[in-house]
């Protein structure tokens, strides 16, 4: 894509605000980075939608951290690197596992209510790829909600932090290799609410790319906006081909929108996978069975579905005590019950669906990008910590550890950066044709599900890329007059970059599995 800015604008004619740091995203990475910034800095957190409409809030499983007597960071390191299929940045992994306990302790101090036993010790569970029980959780299977809520309380208690809901980040303003601000649309009237936020630093914690796929567990707001706008601004991206598919998502033959995830912890607590003929199969694919790394379990389920001509398999946890299941998995229990499945008595129909993104904006170990003043953390960033396949429950942990590290680096160096209230403008977009954004988006999603999924091959991906590039070209020429229009362009950009990365990587690696691997 050759587009630098997605709309015409002139900052000299737009209302402006001055901030020290603007944080794009109100998930765990964004909130925790803001919380750790110095109290003398003027901070603005942008939430694209409502504060409960992000992937962090939806996270069920928990946060991995080596805090038990029988666990050590070295063991966590080993499991992370193994799950990452040899593609992890080991420096990043070492930082992640060694600093994890510190950030869990900070969350506890600010009032995060993790599940504890009668003696007051943190309760842990086991998930796919982990060699032991080390995943802490809250309210059974509502960890993300509890952590987000506690961080929101903490941020709201700091007078220097302002949280803006329903604010859409359009483009980053960069001059001479330095980030100077952000163009946004604030509120519901896209045409009349443009605003420029001048600042010293931006933290991009905008989340992943899930809505590039037809079937995804991701929130509807997750359209790859931060990664796409950073790319337009000149940020280096890496590992774009690595897309993770969650093995167990509640199967619904009809319906649109985000799919309901059945936490990895269900398998960690003893759940077993059965094919459509009610035969257990995971031991045939991997020695760890149901708790093998996610890429392996997803491909195994995909293979069983193909062998049996079915569109789902089953997850069986009925052998566990019914009272325990209702207490341990209250969210999953109630949601499945609404769908007519009582997990204490019935098999849960599941199938693999797009879930997480390992690629993104390349950063160093402090969240710095190649653009001065621009930081990234969480799912939007690529530190290399996840390699080619994320270890379960390392995602919230990454947002915490590297979100804090972004803040610490900004705290020590922001005094060197001056706010430059300079003019930025774009008049290169001539009034173009209108477009059907919903139709274009659906076409991209279908191409990505079909050709950039669990299994891929070069010939099909080349065709898909050509098709998506043609859609992107039409989008670039069109008048983009709404958030949905720009989201669709961002999705097209992300989809093309994923396909380009996948085409270039000729050998299978982790979540990137090519049937024509060299």
Protein Blocks (a to p, Z undefined) as FASTA:
>chain_A
ZZfbfbdcdfklgccdddfbdcedjbfklmmmmmmpcfkbccddddfbafklcfklmpmk
lccddfbfkbcfklmmmmmmmmnnopacfklmmmmmmmmmmmmmmmmmnopacdddfkop
acddddehiabdfbdceehiammmmmmmmmmmmmmmpmkbccdehiacfbdcdeehiafb
dcddedjblmlmgccdddfbdcdfebpaklmpfbdcbdfklgolmmmmmmmnopacehkl
pccddfbdcddfbdedjdddddfklmmnopacddfkopafklmmomnlmmmcfklmmmmm
mmmmmmnopabdcddfklpcfklmmmmmmmlmmmmmmnopafklpccddddddfbdfbdc
dddfkopafbehiacehjlbcehlnmmaccehklmmmmmmmmmmmmmmmmmmmmmpccdd
dddddfkbccdddddfklmmmmmmmmmmmmmmmbdcfklmmmmmmmmmmmmmmmmmpccf
bfklmmmmmmmmmmmmmmmmmmmmmbgchjlccfkbZZ
